[in-house]
Amino acid sequence: MITLKEYLKIESVLKMTLNAAQTKQIQLFQKSITEKDIKPLATKDLHITLLSGNEWKRIRGEYKGKELKDVDFNITFEKPQRIEGSDGRVSYYSKIIQQKQMNDYVKELVGVVNRGRVYHVSIGNKTGRVGDSVREVK
């Protein structure tokens, strides 16, 4: 068991931070992006959103300070993809390969999932600020 503070952050969304090996893989992906107007996200901002929206808002208060089960599988990433949002945002992201395992983990962890969520890490966008990435990916 790990404490929530170690890997998961309770904010407006439930986030999982990356470990050292995952961060290294993402940083290599960031260096591979050659598009001139894309800036990498800072290492401190790299994360996987596990749950957001109404599903998370209803239950997040229950999880402050609670001990939660750690991920028991390796998380690896696909090659980066570019996405354009309908609002003009452009970003690059890497999907995790273990989509079903992560969905099962989140369901076991908190009892609900976001239907259709694609677990990914945003790695770069036009500003380099985490909030400026395209939120929903396919």
N, C-alpha and C positions, 0 to 999 in steps of 0.2 A: 504494500500500500504506500502511496505517496500522498503528500498533502496537496491540496488544490493550488496553493501558491507556487509550488515547484514547477509545474508544467502547464497548468491551466490558469487562465485569467478570466475572472468574472467581471465583465464590463457590459456594454449594451449588447454584446455577443459573447458566446463562450469560445475562447481561443485556446489553441494549443501552441506553445512555443516549440521551436525546433531544437534538436540536440546538436552537438558539435558536428557530427558527420553529415547530418541533413543540411545544416547551414553551409558547410563547405561545398556540397553538391549544388545548392542553390546559387552560391556565389560564383561558381564556375559557369552556371547557366547565365547569370547576369553578365559576365564578361563576354559571352558568345553573342549577345544582342548588338547588332551593328547599326541599327536605326539611330540616326543622329539625335533626334529630339526625344529619345527615351532615356530617362534617368533611373538608375537602380534605387530600390528602396533600401533604407538603412538596415543593417543587420538586426538591430533592436526591434524593427517593425515586421520582420518576417514571422509569419504565423499561419496556422491552418484554422479557419473558422469552423467550429464543430456545430454550432447551433445559433440561430438568430431569430429575429422577428417575434411574433406573438407567442410561438411555442416556448421561446426562451424567457420572454418577459414574465410569463405566468409562473415560472418555477425558479427563477434565478435566486430569489431570496432564500430558498431552502438549502442552497449549496455553499453559502459563505462559511468558511472554516471547516467544512466537511471533508473527511478523508475519502479520496476517490481512487479507484483502481487504475493502475498504469496500463498503457498500451502493451499488449503482450505479443506484438508482431512488428517486424521491421517495416518502416515507412520509406518507400523510394518514390522517385518522381519521374514522370514522362518528360520528354524534351519540351522546352518552352513553346507556347503558342501565343500568337498575337490576337487580340480581340478589340473590336470597336463597339462602344456602347451607343445607344440611340441618342444619348445626350452629348455626343462628341468626344467622350473620354476614349483614350487608347491606352491599353496596358498589355503587358506580357505576364503570363502565369504558367505554372507547372502543376498539372494534376497529379495527385498521388495515384500510384498504380493499384493500391489496395482499397479501392472504393467500397466494396461489399464489407470487407473486414472493418473499415472505419465506421460505416453505417451501423453495423452490428455493435461495435464498441460504444458508440454514442447512445444507441437505444438501451444498452445494458447500463450505461453510466447514469443517464438521467431519465430514461423511460420514454423519451420522445425524440424524433428526428424531424428535420425539415424535409418534406417531400421533394424529391428531385434535386437535392443539394449535390453539387459536384465538389468534392473536397480538393482544395488546391492551395497553392501559395502564390500570392501576387508578388512578382519580382521586380517590376519596373513600370513606370508610366511617364507622362509628359512632365510632371513636376518633381517626382521622387518622394512625394508625400503619400503615406499609406491611404488616406481617405480619398485620394483622387483616382484610385484604380476602379476598373469596371467590377462591380460586385458580383453579379451573377454570370457564371461561365457555363459552357456546355461541354 
